[in-house]
Structures are given as C-alpha cells and as structure tokens.
Amino acid sequence: QVQLVESGGGLVQAGGSLRLSCAASGRTFSSYPVGWFRQAPGKEREFVAAISWISTNTYYADSVKGRFTISRDNAKNTVYLQMNSLKLEDTAVYYCAAGSRYYSGSHYPANAMEYWGKGTLVTVSS
C-alpha cells in the first residue's frame, strides 16, 4: 500500500516557477513508477510527466516538455515536479500517482495508476 501527499501548489504569475512535491509512505516506494497528472476546471485529467522506478527514464507531455522536470529522491520517498515558465493554461489541480510496481514502460494512462494523492492546486495568473 502506498499513500501519496502532494504539496507546493499555490498562486504564481505567468513566467514564474513552482516546485511540487509528492511525499509517499511505504518502504517499497522506490519500486513504483510515479506520474504527475493535472485536471483543469471542466477538463479531463491529463498526463503531465512520469519517472520510472529506477529513475533513469522520464516522460513528459508535449505541452510541458522543456519547462517541467520530474525527479525523485527515493531516500526521502519523494517525487518532485519543477515547473518553470508557467503559463495560464498550466492552471489546474495537480495529482501524483504511483503505477504498477516495477513497471518500466513508457505509457502512463490515468486509469492504469494504482495509487493517487488528493491533489494540490496551481493557479497561474497574468
């Protein structure tokens, strides 16, 4: 069982930066791939970024590539999402989610993720 808690959301001006954190419970967290997803008002939840359980592979949605960076510190049971050059359209609730243990593929559909946090709100203002 893995429990996830997101933090770091807030209000930021366009062009600014935020770093989200996803803190996990459980001694086996290092063996789970982790993804960040977001959901804007009136829209479907969408994939943002993911990192494999061995940290060598990262994946990004085209909309955030070059602006967002996902990383993990397994010693701290934490996954981060560094968000730079934020745009108005990045406004959403951001969720972290853990996938199947030891999964090392490149696809992270939301319905395949096994554990979810409750989300943290990111609001980008003009």
N, CA, C and O of each residue as an XYZ file, in Angstrom:
504
protein
N       0.849     -1.192      0.000
C       0.000      0.000      0.000
C       0.886      1.244      0.000
O       1.867      1.323      0.739
N       0.529      2.200     -0.829
C       1.281      3.449     -0.931
C       0.313      4.605     -0.731
O      -0.746      4.653     -1.357
N       0.676      5.529      0.138
C      -0.115      6.735      0.315
C       0.696      7.931     -0.156
O       1.887      8.044      0.135
N       0.040      8.818     -0.886
C       0.729      9.941     -1.520
C       0.114     11.252     -1.066
O      -1.107     11.380     -0.970
N       0.976     12.230     -0.785
C       0.507     13.557     -0.376
C       1.273     14.605     -1.181
O       2.499     14.686     -1.109
N       0.532     15.402     -1.945
C       1.140     16.459     -2.736
C       1.222     17.757     -1.928
O       0.413     18.004     -1.034
N       2.216     18.572     -2.266
C       2.337     19.898     -1.676
C       3.087     20.798     -2.640
O       3.671     20.336     -3.620
N       3.060     22.083     -2.348
C       3.821     23.031     -3.149
C       3.010     23.856     -4.120
O       3.550     24.747     -4.775
N       1.730     23.577     -4.224
C       0.897     24.373     -5.114
C       0.698     25.768     -4.572
O       1.046     26.063     -3.429
N       0.133     26.624     -5.405
C      -0.119     27.991     -4.989
C      -0.396     28.881     -6.155
O      -0.634     28.422     -7.272
N      -0.363     30.179     -5.885
C      -0.607     31.191     -6.904
C       0.719     31.754     -7.391
O       1.566     32.149     -6.590
N       0.895     31.788     -8.698
C       2.144     32.281     -9.275
C       1.816     33.053    -10.544
O       0.841     32.751    -11.231
N       2.630     34.041    -10.845
C       2.421     34.805    -12.079
C       2.948     34.041    -13.282
O       3.861     33.223    -13.168
N       2.375     34.314    -14.399
C       2.854     33.710    -15.641
C       4.339     34.001    -15.808
O       4.806     35.117    -15.578
N       5.068     32.962    -16.216
C       6.508     33.075    -16.351
C       7.273     32.650    -15.115
O       8.493     32.485    -15.153
N       6.553     32.474    -14.018
C       7.180     32.096    -12.765
C       7.397     30.601    -12.642
O       7.184     29.841    -13.587
N       7.827     30.195    -11.449
C       8.165     28.794    -11.190
C       7.542     28.312     -9.891
O       7.292     29.089     -8.969
N       7.300     27.021     -9.843
C       6.867     26.338     -8.631
C       7.493     24.960     -8.626
O       7.790     24.390     -9.675
N       7.689     24.432     -7.427
C       8.121     23.043     -7.315
C       7.105     22.287     -6.480
O       6.858     22.613     -5.319
N       6.529     21.282     -7.092
C       5.592     20.418     -6.386
C       6.332     19.225     -5.808
O       7.303     18.735     -6.384
N       5.855     18.770     -4.661
C       6.418     17.585     -4.032
C       5.323     16.547     -3.833
O       4.162     16.880     -3.593
N       5.710     15.307     -3.936
C       4.804     14.192     -3.699
C       5.498     13.281     -2.687
O       6.431     12.554     -3.028
N       5.034     13.331     -1.455
C       5.632     12.536     -0.392
C       4.853     11.232     -0.239
O       3.623     11.225     -0.204
N       5.587     10.145     -0.149
C       4.954      8.837     -0.111
C       5.266      8.106      1.181
O       6.328      8.276      1.779
N       4.318      7.298      1.588
C       4.552      6.390      2.710
C       4.847      5.021      2.126
O       4.528      4.756      0.967
N       5.450      4.156      2.914
C       5.695      2.804      2.440
C       7.152      2.553      2.115
O       7.798      3.354      1.440
N       7.662      1.438      2.600
C       9.078      1.125      2.414
C       9.412      0.724      0.988
O      10.581      0.719      0.603
N       8.384      0.385      0.191
C       8.642     -0.104     -1.160
C       8.429      0.969     -2.227
O       8.363      0.662     -3.417
N       8.321      2.220     -1.802
C       8.012      3.290     -2.750
C       9.011      3.350     -3.891
O       8.640      3.664     -5.022
N      10.259      3.058     -3.611
C      11.297      3.157     -4.634
C      11.068      2.196     -5.796
O      11.679      2.353     -6.852
N      10.208      1.216     -5.620
C       9.964      0.242     -6.683
C       8.732      0.582     -7.527
O       8.302     -0.215     -8.360
N       8.173      1.773     -7.302
C       6.993      2.195     -8.074
C       7.343      3.342     -9.021
O       8.035      4.279     -8.622
N       6.877      3.281    -10.259
C       6.974      4.461    -11.115
C       5.943      5.488    -10.639
O       4.905      5.122    -10.086
N       6.229      6.750    -10.852
C       5.340      7.800    -10.375
C       5.059      8.790    -11.496
O       5.950      9.171    -12.255
N       3.821      9.189    -11.577
C       3.436     10.179    -12.574
C       2.771     11.371    -11.936
O       2.209     11.284    -10.844
N       2.845     12.501    -12.642
C       2.077     13.691    -12.297
C       0.998     13.863    -13.364
O       1.248     13.728    -14.562
N      -0.186     14.161    -12.894
C      -1.323     14.430    -13.760
C      -1.942     15.746    -13.324
O      -1.688     16.229    -12.220
N      -2.751     16.319    -14.192
C      -3.430     17.553    -13.799
C      -4.840     17.574    -14.378
O      -5.137     16.936    -15.388
N      -5.683     18.324    -13.705
C      -7.052     18.472    -14.170
C      -7.487     19.911    -13.993
O      -7.569     20.427    -12.878
N      -7.763     20.541    -15.111
C      -8.250     21.911    -15.110
C      -9.776     21.894    -15.026
O     -10.394     20.892    -15.387
N     -10.392     22.968    -14.564
C     -11.856     23.011    -14.455
C     -12.526     22.692    -15.781
O     -12.201     23.284    -16.811
N     -13.459     21.758    -15.748
C     -14.209     21.401    -16.937
C     -13.468     20.546    -17.930
O     -13.964     20.296    -19.028
N     -12.275     20.090    -17.558
C     -11.481     19.280    -18.486
C     -11.171     17.910    -17.895
O     -11.306     17.681    -16.693
N     -10.756     17.016    -18.772
C     -10.362     15.681    -18.343
C      -8.995     15.738    -17.654
O      -8.187     16.631    -17.909
N      -8.763     14.766    -16.781
C      -7.450     14.652    -16.171
C      -6.452     14.260    -17.257
O      -6.737     13.389    -18.079
N      -5.286     14.898    -17.262
C      -4.302     14.614    -18.305
C      -2.923     14.333    -17.714
O      -2.560     14.808    -16.638
N      -2.190     13.550    -18.463
C      -0.824     13.201    -18.080
C       0.079     14.412    -18.225
O      -0.040     15.177    -19.183
N       0.989     14.584    -17.262
C       1.960     15.673    -17.305
C       3.380     15.125    -17.440
O       4.115     15.502    -18.354
N       3.759     14.236    -16.528
C       5.124     13.713    -16.528
C       5.161     12.432    -15.718
O       4.283     12.177    -14.894
N       6.185     11.628    -15.960
C       6.351     10.392    -15.199
C       7.830     10.064    -15.092
O       8.650     10.494    -15.902
N       8.138      9.289    -14.065
C       9.515      8.848    -13.857
C       9.479      7.380    -13.488
O       8.651      6.949    -12.685
N      10.371      6.624    -14.073
C      10.410      5.195    -13.817
C      10.899      4.915    -12.396
O      11.439      5.794    -11.725
N      10.701      3.683    -11.958
C      11.054      3.363    -10.572
C      12.563      3.363    -10.359
O      13.019      3.525     -9.227
N      13.347      3.187    -11.416
C      14.800      3.220    -11.265
C      15.369      4.580    -11.645
O      16.585      4.764    -11.713
N      14.461      5.538    -11.895
C      14.822      6.946    -12.097
C      15.600      7.250    -13.366
O      15.986      8.399    -13.584
N      15.839      6.261    -14.202
C      16.628      6.548    -15.397
C      15.786      7.082    -16.544
O      16.309      7.703    -17.469
N      14.503      6.845    -16.485
C      13.638      7.256    -17.590
C      12.585      8.252    -17.125
O      11.915      8.048    -16.113
N      12.456      9.316    -17.876
C      11.425     10.308    -17.600
C      10.624     10.557    -18.871
O      11.129     10.407    -19.984
N       9.381     10.937    -18.684
C       8.466     11.129    -19.803
C       7.657     12.395    -19.546
O       7.313     12.711    -18.407
N       7.361     13.112    -20.626
C       6.653     14.378    -20.479
C       5.584     14.529    -21.561
O       5.736     14.055    -22.686
N       4.515     15.194    -21.188
C       3.552     15.614    -22.196
C       4.195     16.699    -23.051
O       5.027     17.469    -22.572
N       3.806     16.753    -24.307
C       4.381     17.755    -25.215
C       4.169     19.175    -24.688
O       5.004     20.055    -24.895
N       3.063     19.384    -24.018
C       2.715     20.730    -23.558
C       3.640     21.255    -22.468
O       3.683     22.461    -22.227
N       4.381     20.370    -21.805
C       5.250     20.809    -20.710
C       6.720     20.506    -20.978
O       7.584     20.880    -20.185
N       7.003     19.843    -22.070
C       8.376     19.448    -22.368
C       9.257     20.690    -22.480
O       8.912     21.661    -23.154
N      10.389     20.635    -21.809
C      11.308     21.769    -21.817
C      11.038     22.782    -20.727
O      11.869     23.654    -20.472
N       9.881     22.682    -20.074
C       9.534     23.625    -18.989
C       9.452     22.918    -17.638
O       9.806     23.502    -16.613
N       8.993     21.676    -17.629
C       8.823     20.931    -16.385
C       9.887     19.847    -16.291
O      10.325     19.302    -17.304
N      10.298     19.541    -15.065
C      11.258     18.468    -14.822
C      10.782     17.625    -13.654
O      10.500     18.139    -12.571
N      10.697     16.330    -13.887
C      10.316     15.403    -12.826
C      11.574     14.722    -12.300
O      12.482     14.389    -13.062
N      11.612     14.523    -11.001
C      12.752     13.842    -10.385
C      12.259     13.133     -9.129
O      11.147     13.373     -8.659
N      13.101     12.261     -8.598
C      12.726     11.571     -7.376
C      13.923     11.383     -6.469
O      15.057     11.253     -6.929
N      13.658     11.370     -5.183
C      14.665     11.107     -4.171
C      14.122      9.939     -3.355
O      13.327     10.135     -2.436
N      14.545      8.744     -3.687
C      13.987      7.567     -3.015
C      14.378      7.505     -1.545
O      13.671      6.896     -0.743
N      15.484      8.121     -1.188
C      15.871      8.142      0.228
C      14.872      8.944      1.050
O      14.693      8.696      2.242
N      14.221      9.914      0.396
C      13.224     10.742      1.068
C      11.802     10.332      0.710
O      10.841     10.962      1.150
N      11.667      9.276     -0.088
C      10.332      8.846     -0.526
C       9.541     10.006     -1.140
O       8.361     10.197     -0.844
N      10.207     10.763     -1.987
C       9.572     11.960     -2.545
C       9.863     12.087     -4.037
O      10.973     11.829     -4.503
N       8.843     12.490     -4.759
C       8.967     12.814     -6.178
C       8.649     14.298     -6.337
O       7.743     14.829     -5.694
N       9.405     14.946     -7.197
C       9.259     16.386     -7.398
C       8.827     16.692     -8.827
O       9.089     15.923     -9.752
N       8.166     17.821     -8.982
C       7.876     18.353    -10.311
C       8.267     19.823    -10.291
O       7.563     20.657     -9.723
N       9.394     20.127    -10.913
C       9.837     21.506    -11.058
C       9.156     22.101    -12.278
O       9.294     21.593    -13.391
N       8.423     23.175    -12.060
C       7.672     23.796    -13.144
C       8.201     25.210    -13.374
O       8.106     26.066    -12.494
N       8.748     25.445    -14.542
C       9.292     26.749    -14.905
C       8.493     27.338    -16.065
O       7.756     26.628    -16.749
N       8.646     28.620    -16.272
C       7.984     29.322    -17.383
C       6.494     28.991    -17.419
O       5.941     28.642    -18.463
N       5.872     29.106    -16.277
C       4.464     28.718    -16.178
C       3.575     29.600    -17.030
O       3.801     30.801    -17.176
N       2.551     28.960    -17.590
C       1.598     29.643    -18.458
C       0.210     29.590    -17.826
O      -0.058     28.779    -16.939
N      -0.655     30.463    -18.299
C      -2.020     30.475    -17.773
C      -2.668     29.103    -17.899
O      -3.406     28.673    -17.012
N      -2.391     28.426    -18.993
C      -3.011     27.124    -19.240
C      -2.465     26.005    -18.375
O      -2.948     24.876    -18.455
N      -1.470     26.293    -17.550
C      -0.978     25.300    -16.596
C      -1.831     25.285    -15.321
O      -1.636     24.430    -14.458
N      -2.763     26.214    -15.202
C      -3.634     26.253    -14.039
C      -4.454     24.974    -13.957
O      -5.150     24.615    -14.907
N      -4.370     24.286    -12.822
C      -5.060     23.011    -12.647
C      -4.793     22.483    -11.241
O      -3.949     23.002    -10.510
N      -5.523     21.454    -10.892
C      -5.162     20.658     -9.719
C      -4.176     19.594    -10.200
O      -4.443     18.875    -11.162
N      -3.054     19.507     -9.528
C      -2.010     18.557     -9.904
C      -2.026     17.384     -8.924
O      -2.053     17.556     -7.705
N      -2.008     16.201     -9.502
C      -2.044     14.964     -8.729
C      -0.792     14.146     -9.005
O      -0.305     14.107    -10.134
N      -0.277     13.496     -7.976
C       0.738     12.490     -8.247
C       0.085     11.121     -8.074
O      -0.879     10.958     -7.325
N       0.628     10.165     -8.773
C       0.065      8.827     -8.772
C       1.183      7.811     -8.949
O       2.162      8.064     -9.652
N       1.030      6.679     -8.315
C       2.002      5.591     -8.437
C       1.419      4.489     -9.315
O       0.258      4.105     -9.173
N       2.238      4.000    -10.210
C       1.795      2.957    -11.118
C       2.071      1.575    -10.572
O       2.309      1.403     -9.376
N       2.039      0.604    -11.441
C       2.265     -0.778    -11.028
C       3.721     -0.967    -10.615
O       4.639     -0.450    -11.252
N       3.905     -1.706     -9.555
C       5.245     -1.913     -9.021
C       6.149     -2.543    -10.074
O       5.778     -3.524    -10.718
N       7.320     -1.979    -10.238
C       8.361     -2.427    -11.159
C       8.009     -2.196    -12.636
O       8.721     -2.677    -13.518
N       6.923     -1.469    -12.915
C       6.608     -1.156    -14.301
C       7.690     -0.246    -14.864
O       8.076      0.732    -14.223
N       8.178     -0.561    -16.051
C       9.258      0.228    -16.636
C       8.946      0.691    -18.049
O       9.843      1.079    -18.798
N       7.663      0.649    -18.411
C       7.289      1.097    -19.740
C       7.183      2.599    -19.838
O       7.517      3.330    -18.905
N       6.705      3.050    -21.000
C       6.655      4.478    -21.268
C       5.243      5.045    -21.311
O       5.062      6.222    -21.622
N       4.240      4.226    -21.004
C       2.864      4.680    -21.077
C       2.265      4.755    -19.679
O       2.361      3.814    -18.892
N       1.649      5.890    -19.390
C       1.092      6.115    -18.065
C      -0.327      6.663    -18.157
O      -0.577      7.809    -17.784
N      -1.247      5.857    -18.648
C      -2.638      6.325    -18.654
C      -3.163      6.424    -17.228
O      -2.804      5.626    -16.363
N      -4.001      7.398    -17.001
C      -4.503      7.629    -15.644
C      -5.195      6.397    -15.079
O      -5.073      6.105    -13.890
N      -5.919      5.676    -15.925
C      -6.674      4.530    -15.404
C      -5.789      3.333    -15.084
O      -6.277      2.321    -14.581
N      -4.500      3.433    -15.368
C      -3.582      2.348    -15.023
C      -2.812      2.629    -13.734
O      -2.096      1.762    -13.232
N      -2.960      3.825    -13.207
C      -2.243      4.164    -11.983
C      -2.975      3.581    -10.784
O      -4.205      3.585    -10.734
N      -2.219      3.086     -9.828
C      -2.827      2.337     -8.737
C      -3.115      3.170     -7.484
O      -4.076      2.904     -6.762
N      -2.286      4.167     -7.238
C      -2.446      4.971     -6.021
C      -2.414      6.449     -6.404
O      -1.644      6.870     -7.267
N      -3.265      7.218     -5.744
C      -3.385      8.636     -6.056
C      -3.325      9.487     -4.795
O      -3.796      9.091     -3.729
N      -2.736     10.661     -4.947
C      -2.845     11.665     -3.908
C      -4.118     12.468     -4.105
O      -4.879     12.224     -5.041
N      -4.345     13.431     -3.213
C      -5.577     14.224     -3.276
C      -5.420     15.493     -4.091
O      -6.404     16.183     -4.360
N      -4.216     15.806     -4.483
C      -4.002     16.927     -5.377
C      -3.592     18.209     -4.674
O      -3.840     18.403     -3.484
N      -2.950     19.084     -5.454
C      -2.576     20.409     -4.988
C      -2.882     21.398     -6.116
O      -2.591     21.131     -7.282
N      -3.466     22.531     -5.757
C      -3.922     23.483     -6.758
C      -2.799     24.425     -7.172
O      -2.125     25.022     -6.332
N      -2.614     24.542     -8.471
C      -1.683     25.506     -9.052
C      -2.499     26.513     -9.858
O      -3.253     26.142    -10.758
N      -2.340     27.774     -9.527
C      -3.047     28.829    -10.243
C      -2.024     29.787    -10.821
O      -1.218     30.366    -10.092
N      -2.059     29.949    -12.120
C      -1.147     30.860    -12.805
C      -1.939     32.089    -13.232
O      -2.942     31.977    -13.937
N      -1.485     33.250    -12.806
C      -2.196     34.493    -13.103
C      -1.407     35.341    -14.097
O      -0.193     35.196    -14.242
N      -2.121     36.218    -14.768
C      -1.476     37.089    -15.776
C      -0.915     38.347    -15.141
O      -0.343     39.187    -15.835
